[in-house]
Amino acid sequence: FDIAFEHLRELVKIEKDNFLAYALMGHMAYDFEDYEVSVKNYKKALSLSATSAIRPAVRQEVLRNLAQSHIGQLAYRQALKVLAKSDRDDSLVLALEADCHRGLGDSNRASRLLSEALRQNPRDRKALLVTVTISLEAKRPEEAIGPLSQLLEDDPHDTAARFLLAQVYGKLDRTKDYQREIKLRDASNRLKNELTEKNL
């Protein structure tokens, strides 16, 4: 990460209007949860998008990524300002708005936005995850089973979702289900480790 990021930083010293380089630095910083650096680079990329030949779909992606960086900072109002500039015919945008309103304490509005997001795309990962979060925060773990099961149907090796589902079953005293999900999670972790070792 450090070497690649440094190469990009050197590149933008020469090519000061390189939209892609700033967008990549924003993405890399986001992946490493350095949200301050991510926000800075995504904002720079967006400032260049007005004068660069950037396709609307690419600009939309950067707007979403900037909003997610603000959410990572818990700067929900800033994220909503960014999302207001986005195309709302986009389930991920609606899910991100829902996450912001959840963070601001308006779970009713968040739920309405999630319903619309899932109407547009029943498999939207962010919408499903925010639905799970709201259910757990409201101490209604049984309502998290459906969206978590959908996530695992889409990706059976999603170990984070698998562990969350195990925890939900634990809260509901469904011991056999809890044990099954833990075993499946452990099997996925072993498979990932084996694949990593083969690629070294």
ABEGO torsion letter per residue (X at the ends): XAAAAAAAAAAAAABAABAAAAAAAAAAAAAAGBAAAAAAAAAAAAAAAAABBBBAAAAAAAAAAAAAAAAAAGBAAAAAAAAAABBABBAAAAAAAAAAAAAAGBAAAAAAAAAAAAAABAABAAAAAAAAAAAAAAGBAAAAAAAAAAAAAABAABAAAAAAAAAAAAAAGBAAAAAAAAAAAAAAAAAAAAAAAAAX
